[in-house]
Amino acid sequence: MRGVQCHRASRAGSSHHARQGPGSTGRGFVVNRFALARPASFEAAQAALNDDRFTLPILKAGGIDLLDHLKEGLVEPDALIDIKRLGRAAGRSPISRQGDRIRVEATTTLAEIASSTVLRQSAPALAQAIEDAASPQVRSVATAAGNLLQRPRCWYYRNSKFFCNKKGGGTCFAMEGENRYHAIFHTGPCVIVHPSNLAPALHVLDGTVHVMGGRRKQIPIAELFHMPAEGIFSEHNLEKGELITHITLKPVEFCGFYAIKEKTSFDWPLAMAAAALELDGQTIRSARICAGAVAPIPWHLPEVEKALVGVGLDDDSALRAACERSVERAEPLEHNGYKTKLLPVAVRRAVLRAAGRGENKQ
């Protein structure tokens, strides 16, 4: 393949992007040798993924999560396929109208999403989901597809000392260990939470990922992810050789997103929610609600959607009661029961923000 280079790099310390958990050491180590390919098109990138010379090729766009994995020794690819510039190769705008949908290129940065006039006017929940994520430096590099496909932040998974279920072991150390940031909705054998901010927002906006290289061309966001019991070694349903080229979503006038974090900057949400509403005056006619940071997948909340129908935005007690239904199915672990208090708050604030009442913080 043309444009393939070989690299070997040293690394030291542990990731500053992951919460430091049990057994964190920060000892240095060395990255394995790998080839670097810079394909000129998505077709060439897909061909590189299927190149028989490589046993573990990995796509690189922004590379934020990939760099963490390399530093932490969690992956040892023999090829990195750099696709960062492909979404712009044809001169296409990173975010554009496409008929009655909005198109977001896979390599669009989070900063571009947060500042997009198109999204802020026609799908504000998506821009809101990213506006305070990570740090300005990360948002300027990280990409839309990368945010969707990033790996779990579980400190046992991220630590090479713990051979957990996701790494082929036989134990979920978080089940009985330090689990204050883990799932309250789970079925085993792993209690990670899905870290993507974009995924809950795209869920309520009828988001679809468009893929190349497999039998499918489109995958609804609601079908992109799976529970650990359905496949422990990955969080998504992309097949080998498939890659996301772009994402489409439906414009929604009344939509909003809200995240609750321990601190206001550069932190992972403890609970987050996205809401899309149809309103009849000040009454909710229909709703779509999806939560994040509380389950191994973006967590659809149909019970809340049903309870919100007919609720007036000025009826605070009815609104609170409907949002409390968000935790009906929760099974908190020993140290994360507090999330059952946070999630109804995040849902209610997302609903109010969707209705244009974003300053209400009660």
C-alpha positions as CSV (number, residue, x, y, z in Angstrom):
1,M,0.0,0.0,0.0
2,R,1.3,3.4,-0.9
3,G,1.8,5.9,2.0
4,V,2.5,3.3,4.6
5,Q,5.2,4.3,7.2
6,C,6.5,2.5,10.2
7,H,6.7,4.0,13.6
8,R,7.9,3.2,17.1
9,A,7.3,5.6,20.0
10,S,7.9,5.6,23.7
11,R,5.3,6.5,26.3
12,A,5.3,7.2,30.0
13,G,2.7,7.7,32.6
14,S,-1.0,7.0,32.6
15,S,-3.8,8.8,30.8
16,H,-5.0,12.1,32.2
17,H,-8.3,11.5,30.4
18,A,-9.3,8.5,32.6
19,R,-10.3,8.8,36.3
20,Q,-7.5,7.4,38.3
21,G,-8.7,4.3,40.1
22,P,-7.5,1.2,41.9
23,G,-3.8,0.4,41.3
24,S,-2.9,3.4,39.2
25,T,0.9,3.6,38.8
26,G,2.0,5.8,36.0
27,R,5.0,3.6,35.1
28,G,6.5,4.1,31.7
29,F,6.5,1.6,28.8
30,V,7.0,1.4,25.0
31,V,4.5,1.4,22.2
32,N,4.8,-1.5,19.8
33,R,6.0,-1.0,16.2
34,F,3.2,-0.2,13.7
35,A,2.6,0.9,10.1
36,L,0.9,4.2,9.5
37,A,-1.3,4.5,6.4
38,R,-2.8,7.8,5.2
39,P,-5.5,6.8,2.6
40,A,-6.8,9.4,0.2
41,S,-10.4,8.2,0.4
42,F,-12.8,6.2,2.5
43,E,-12.7,3.5,-0.1
44,A,-8.9,3.3,0.4
45,A,-9.3,3.3,4.2
46,Q,-11.8,0.4,4.0
47,A,-9.3,-1.5,1.8
48,A,-6.6,-0.9,4.4
49,L,-8.8,-2.3,7.1
50,N,-9.0,-5.5,5.0
51,D,-5.4,-5.7,4.0
52,D,-4.1,-9.2,4.7
53,R,-0.7,-7.8,5.8
54,F,-2.3,-6.4,9.0
55,T,-3.7,-8.5,11.9
56,L,-4.9,-5.6,14.0
57,P,-5.5,-2.4,11.9
58,I,-7.1,0.5,13.8
59,L,-8.6,3.6,12.4
60,K,-7.3,7.0,13.7
61,A,-9.2,10.2,13.3
62,G,-8.8,12.6,16.3
63,G,-6.9,9.9,18.1
64,I,-7.8,11.0,21.6
65,D,-9.1,7.7,22.9
66,L,-6.7,5.7,20.7
67,L,-3.7,7.6,22.2
68,D,-5.0,6.7,25.7
69,H,-5.2,3.0,24.7
70,L,-1.7,3.0,23.3
71,K,-0.3,4.7,26.4
72,E,-2.1,2.3,28.7
73,G,-1.0,-0.8,26.7
74,L,-4.6,-1.8,26.0
75,V,-4.1,-2.2,22.2
76,E,-1.1,-3.1,20.1
77,P,-2.1,-2.4,16.5
78,D,0.2,-3.3,13.7
79,A,-1.3,-0.6,11.5
80,L,-2.9,2.8,12.2
81,I,-5.1,4.1,9.4
82,D,-5.3,7.9,9.5
83,I,-8.7,9.1,8.3
84,K,-8.7,12.5,9.9
85,R,-8.8,14.5,6.7
86,L,-11.1,12.3,4.6
87,G,-14.3,14.0,5.5
88,R,-13.0,17.2,4.0
89,A,-11.1,15.7,1.0
90,A,-14.1,16.4,-1.3
91,G,-14.5,19.9,-0.1
92,R,-17.7,19.0,1.8
93,S,-18.8,21.2,4.7
94,P,-18.4,19.3,8.0
95,I,-22.0,20.0,8.8
96,S,-24.7,20.6,6.2
97,R,-28.3,20.3,5.2
98,Q,-29.2,17.1,3.2
99,G,-32.8,17.3,2.2
100,D,-34.9,17.1,5.3
101,R,-32.0,15.9,7.4
102,I,-28.8,17.3,8.8
103,R,-25.5,15.7,7.8
104,V,-22.5,15.6,10.1
105,E,-19.2,14.2,8.6
106,A,-17.6,11.4,10.7
107,T,-14.4,13.5,11.1
108,T,-16.2,16.7,12.2
109,T,-14.6,17.9,15.4
110,L,-16.6,18.4,18.6
111,A,-15.7,22.0,18.5
112,E,-17.3,22.4,15.1
113,I,-20.4,20.6,16.4
114,A,-20.6,22.9,19.4
115,S,-20.3,26.1,17.4
116,S,-22.4,25.1,14.4
117,T,-25.1,27.6,13.5
118,V,-27.0,24.9,11.7
119,L,-27.2,22.7,14.8
120,R,-27.8,25.4,17.2
121,Q,-30.8,26.6,15.2
122,S,-32.2,23.2,14.1
123,A,-30.9,20.5,16.5
124,P,-29.6,22.4,19.6
125,A,-29.4,19.2,21.8
126,L,-26.5,18.0,19.7
127,A,-24.5,21.2,20.2
128,Q,-25.4,21.4,23.8
129,A,-24.2,17.8,24.4
130,I,-20.7,18.8,23.3
131,E,-20.3,22.5,24.4
132,D,-18.9,21.6,27.8
133,A,-17.4,18.2,27.0
134,A,-13.8,17.5,27.9
135,S,-11.6,20.6,27.3
136,P,-11.4,23.1,24.5
137,Q,-8.1,21.4,23.4
138,V,-9.8,18.0,23.2
139,R,-12.9,19.4,21.5
140,S,-10.7,20.9,18.7
141,V,-9.3,17.5,17.9
142,A,-11.8,14.8,18.9
143,T,-14.3,13.7,16.2
144,A,-18.0,12.9,16.0
145,A,-17.5,9.2,15.1
146,G,-14.7,8.9,17.6
147,N,-17.0,10.2,20.4
148,L,-19.6,7.6,19.5
149,L,-17.1,4.7,19.4
150,Q,-14.8,5.6,22.3
151,R,-14.1,2.8,24.8
152,P,-15.3,2.6,28.4
153,R,-13.8,4.8,31.1
154,C,-14.0,2.0,33.7
155,W,-10.8,2.2,35.8
156,Y,-10.5,-1.5,36.0
157,Y,-10.7,-1.9,32.2
158,R,-8.2,1.0,31.8
159,N,-5.7,-0.6,34.2
160,S,-3.4,-3.3,32.8
161,K,-3.2,-4.9,36.3
162,F,-6.9,-6.0,36.1
163,F,-7.7,-8.8,33.7
164,C,-11.4,-8.1,33.6
165,N,-14.2,-9.6,31.5
166,K,-13.7,-7.1,28.7
167,K,-10.1,-8.2,28.4
168,G,-10.9,-11.9,28.3
169,G,-10.8,-12.5,32.1
170,G,-13.5,-14.0,34.2
171,T,-14.3,-11.1,36.6
172,C,-16.0,-7.8,36.6
173,F,-14.0,-6.1,39.3
174,A,-16.4,-3.2,39.5
175,M,-19.3,-5.4,40.5
176,E,-17.9,-5.7,44.1
177,G,-15.2,-3.1,43.9
178,E,-15.1,0.7,43.5
179,N,-18.2,1.3,41.3
180,R,-19.3,4.9,42.1
181,Y,-19.1,5.9,38.4
182,H,-20.6,2.7,37.0
183,A,-24.0,1.6,35.7
184,I,-27.3,1.6,37.5
185,F,-29.0,-0.2,34.6
186,H,-27.2,-3.4,33.8
187,T,-27.6,-7.2,33.2
188,G,-24.0,-8.3,33.5
189,P,-21.3,-9.5,32.9
190,C,-20.0,-5.9,32.9
191,V,-21.2,-2.7,34.5
192,I,-19.5,0.0,32.4
193,V,-21.3,3.1,31.3
194,H,-21.3,4.3,27.8
195,P,-19.2,7.5,27.7
196,S,-20.5,9.2,24.6
197,N,-22.2,12.6,25.0
198,L,-23.4,12.6,21.4
199,A,-25.1,9.3,21.5
200,P,-28.1,10.2,23.8
201,A,-28.7,13.4,21.8
202,L,-28.5,11.5,18.4
203,H,-30.9,8.9,19.8
204,V,-33.7,11.5,20.4
205,L,-32.9,13.2,17.1
206,D,-33.5,10.0,15.1
207,G,-29.8,9.8,14.3
208,T,-28.3,7.3,11.8
209,V,-24.7,6.4,11.1
210,H,-23.8,5.8,7.5
211,V,-21.2,3.1,7.0
212,M,-19.0,1.7,4.3
213,G,-17.5,-1.8,3.9
214,G,-20.2,-4.1,5.1
215,R,-23.6,-5.5,4.2
216,R,-25.4,-2.5,5.7
217,K,-25.3,1.1,4.5
218,Q,-27.2,2.7,7.5
219,I,-27.5,1.9,11.2
220,P,-29.9,3.8,13.4
221,I,-28.2,5.1,16.6
222,A,-30.7,3.0,18.6
223,E,-29.2,-0.1,17.0
224,L,-25.5,0.9,17.0
225,F,-24.7,-0.3,20.5
226,H,-25.3,-3.5,22.4
227,M,-25.3,-4.6,26.0
228,P,-22.2,-6.5,27.3
229,A,-24.1,-9.8,27.5
230,E,-24.5,-9.6,23.7
231,G,-20.8,-9.1,23.1
232,I,-18.3,-8.4,25.8
233,F,-15.3,-7.3,23.7
234,S,-16.9,-4.3,22.0
235,E,-19.7,-1.8,22.7
236,H,-21.0,-1.3,19.1
237,N,-22.4,-3.4,16.3
238,L,-20.1,-2.4,13.5
239,E,-18.8,-5.4,11.7
240,K,-15.1,-6.0,10.9
241,G,-14.1,-3.7,8.0
242,E,-17.0,-1.3,8.4
243,L,-16.3,2.4,9.0
244,I,-18.6,5.4,9.6
245,T,-18.5,8.0,6.8
246,H,-21.1,10.4,8.2
247,I,-24.1,10.8,10.5
248,T,-27.5,12.2,9.7
249,L,-30.2,13.4,12.1
250,K,-33.6,15.0,12.1
251,P,-34.0,18.7,12.8
252,V,-36.1,19.2,16.0
253,E,-37.1,22.6,17.2
254,F,-37.7,21.6,20.8
255,C,-34.8,19.5,22.0
256,G,-32.3,19.8,24.8
257,F,-29.4,18.1,26.6
258,Y,-28.3,18.3,30.2
259,A,-25.3,16.7,32.0
260,I,-24.5,16.6,35.7
261,K,-20.8,16.5,36.5
262,E,-18.6,16.6,39.7
263,K,-16.9,19.7,38.4
264,T,-17.7,22.1,35.6
265,S,-14.7,21.6,33.3
266,F,-12.8,18.6,31.9
267,D,-14.9,15.9,33.7
268,W,-17.0,13.0,32.7
269,P,-20.8,13.2,33.4
270,L,-22.3,11.3,36.3
271,A,-25.6,11.4,34.6
272,M,-26.9,13.0,31.4
273,A,-30.1,13.2,29.4
274,A,-31.4,14.3,26.0
275,A,-35.0,15.3,25.3
276,A,-36.9,16.0,22.1
277,L,-40.4,17.3,22.4
278,E,-43.5,18.1,20.4
279,L,-45.5,20.8,22.2
280,D,-49.1,22.0,22.0
281,G,-48.7,25.4,23.5
282,Q,-47.2,24.7,27.0
283,T,-48.3,21.1,27.0
284,I,-46.1,18.1,26.0
285,R,-47.8,16.2,23.2
286,S,-45.0,13.7,22.7
287,A,-41.4,13.2,23.9
288,R,-38.3,11.2,23.2
289,I,-35.9,10.7,26.1
290,C,-32.5,9.0,26.3
291,A,-30.0,9.0,29.2
292,G,-26.3,8.6,29.3
293,A,-23.5,7.7,31.8
294,V,-25.9,5.3,33.6
295,A,-25.9,2.1,31.5
296,P,-23.5,0.3,29.1
297,I,-25.5,1.7,26.2
298,P,-27.4,5.0,25.7
299,W,-30.4,4.3,27.8
300,H,-33.8,4.8,26.2
301,L,-36.5,5.8,28.7
302,P,-39.9,4.9,27.2
303,E,-41.6,5.0,30.6
304,V,-40.7,8.7,31.0
305,E,-41.8,9.5,27.4
306,K,-45.3,8.0,28.2
307,A,-45.6,9.8,31.5
308,L,-44.7,13.2,29.9
309,V,-47.6,13.1,27.4
310,G,-50.1,15.7,28.5
311,V,-48.0,17.2,31.2
312,G,-48.0,21.0,31.3
313,L,-44.6,22.7,31.5
314,D,-45.9,24.8,34.4
315,D,-47.1,21.8,36.3
316,D,-43.9,21.2,38.3
317,S,-45.2,18.3,40.4
318,A,-46.4,16.4,37.4
319,L,-43.2,17.0,35.5
320,R,-41.1,15.8,38.5
321,A,-43.2,12.7,38.9
322,A,-42.8,11.9,35.2
323,C,-39.1,12.3,35.4
324,E,-38.8,10.2,38.5
325,R,-39.9,7.2,36.4
326,S,-36.5,7.3,34.8
327,V,-35.1,5.2,37.6
328,E,-37.9,2.6,37.9
329,R,-35.7,-0.1,36.4
330,A,-32.5,1.0,38.1
331,E,-30.4,-1.5,40.1
332,P,-27.7,0.6,41.7
333,L,-24.5,-1.0,42.9
334,E,-23.0,-0.5,46.4
335,H,-21.4,2.9,45.7
336,N,-23.5,4.5,43.0
337,G,-27.0,4.8,44.4
338,Y,-26.6,8.6,44.2
339,K,-27.2,8.3,40.5
340,T,-30.8,7.4,41.1
341,K,-31.2,10.9,42.5
342,L,-29.2,12.6,39.8
343,L,-30.8,11.0,36.7
344,P,-34.4,12.4,37.3
345,V,-32.9,15.8,37.7
346,A,-30.9,15.5,34.5
347,V,-34.0,14.4,32.6
348,R,-36.2,17.2,34.0
349,R,-33.6,19.8,33.1
350,A,-33.2,18.4,29.6
351,V,-36.9,18.6,29.1
352,L,-37.1,22.2,30.4
353,R,-34.1,23.1,28.2
354,A,-35.8,21.6,25.2
355,A,-38.8,23.7,25.9
356,G,-36.7,26.9,26.1
357,R,-36.6,27.0,29.9
358,G,-32.9,26.2,30.2
359,E,-32.3,28.7,33.0
360,N,-34.5,26.7,35.4
361,K,-32.1,24.8,37.7
362,Q,-34.4,23.5,40.3
